[in-house]
Amino acid sequence: MSPYREKIILAYKHLLEVHEELLTRIINVAMTGELAEVNEVFEPGDQFSFEKEMFRTTEDRNVKKLLAFHDRLEELMNSLANINNITEDELEAEGEQED
């Protein structure tokens, strides 16, 4: 793999991390704001799988803006993956070091 391609793959891997972290932050903002009452139902140790779509009906401007940014990030990631034909094998490859 060329050094250029390695850097593209590393950049994409970083975007994946940002994508996941941003979704976590969206959930946290929503659950401490508009959905605080729902949050109180959960006990420590409870597990629930949140989906981004659950927050689409929010009235919280901050959550709306974060969702819009998350959507744009997904568009960018899809474009990079398509343009560069990034494969799952490349994303799962170990041993690559970032400068």
C-alpha positions as CSV (number, residue, x, y, z in Angstrom):
1,M,0.0,0.0,0.0
2,S,1.3,3.4,-0.9
3,P,2.1,5.9,1.9
4,Y,-0.7,8.2,0.5
5,R,-3.3,5.4,0.7
6,E,-2.1,4.6,4.2
7,K,-2.7,8.2,5.3
8,I,-6.2,8.2,3.7
9,I,-7.0,5.0,5.6
10,L,-5.7,6.5,8.8
11,A,-7.7,9.6,8.3
12,Y,-10.8,7.6,7.7
13,K,-10.2,5.5,10.8
14,H,-9.9,8.8,12.8
15,L,-13.2,10.0,11.3
16,L,-14.8,6.7,12.4
17,E,-13.7,7.5,16.0
18,V,-15.0,11.0,15.8
19,H,-18.3,9.8,14.3
20,E,-18.8,7.4,17.2
21,E,-17.8,10.0,19.9
22,L,-20.0,12.6,18.4
23,L,-23.0,10.3,18.5
24,T,-22.3,9.6,22.2
25,R,-22.1,13.4,22.8
26,I,-25.5,13.9,21.0
27,I,-27.1,11.3,23.2
28,N,-25.5,12.8,26.4
29,V,-26.7,16.3,25.5
30,A,-30.2,15.1,24.7
31,M,-30.5,12.9,27.8
32,T,-29.4,15.7,30.1
33,G,-31.6,18.3,28.4
34,E,-34.9,17.7,26.7
35,L,-34.9,14.0,27.6
36,A,-33.8,14.4,31.2
37,E,-37.0,12.8,32.5
38,V,-36.4,9.7,30.3
39,N,-32.9,9.6,31.6
40,E,-34.1,9.3,35.2
41,V,-35.8,6.0,34.4
42,F,-32.5,4.3,33.8
43,E,-30.7,2.7,36.7
44,P,-26.8,2.4,36.9
45,G,-25.7,-0.5,34.8
46,D,-28.8,-0.4,32.5
47,Q,-28.0,-0.9,28.9
48,F,-30.0,0.6,26.0
49,S,-29.0,0.9,22.3
50,F,-29.7,4.4,21.1
51,E,-30.1,5.2,17.4
52,K,-29.5,8.6,16.0
53,E,-33.0,8.6,14.5
54,M,-34.5,8.6,18.0
55,F,-33.4,12.2,18.4
56,R,-34.7,13.6,15.0
57,T,-37.9,15.0,16.6
58,T,-36.0,17.0,19.2
59,E,-36.8,20.7,19.7
60,D,-33.3,21.3,21.2
61,R,-31.4,23.5,18.8
62,N,-28.1,22.2,20.0
63,V,-29.0,18.6,19.4
64,K,-30.4,19.6,16.0
65,K,-27.1,21.2,15.1
66,L,-25.0,18.3,16.3
67,L,-27.2,15.9,14.3
68,A,-26.8,18.0,11.2
69,F,-23.0,17.9,11.7
70,H,-23.1,14.2,12.3
71,D,-25.1,13.8,9.0
72,R,-22.5,15.9,7.1
73,L,-19.7,13.8,8.6
74,E,-21.4,10.6,7.4
75,E,-21.7,12.1,3.9
76,L,-18.0,13.0,3.9
77,M,-17.0,9.5,5.1
78,N,-19.2,7.8,2.5
79,S,-17.6,10.0,-0.2
80,L,-14.1,9.2,1.0
81,A,-14.9,5.5,1.2
82,N,-16.4,5.5,-2.3
83,I,-13.7,7.7,-4.0
84,N,-10.9,5.6,-2.5
85,N,-12.6,2.2,-2.5
86,I,-11.8,1.7,1.1
87,T,-12.4,-1.9,2.2
88,E,-13.3,-3.4,5.5
89,D,-10.1,-5.4,5.4
90,E,-8.1,-2.1,5.2
91,L,-10.0,-0.6,8.1
92,E,-9.5,-3.7,10.2
93,A,-5.8,-4.0,9.4
94,E,-3.5,-3.7,12.5
95,G,0.0,-2.3,12.8
96,E,-0.4,0.9,10.9
97,Q,1.1,3.9,12.8
98,E,0.1,7.5,12.4
99,D,2.8,10.1,12.2
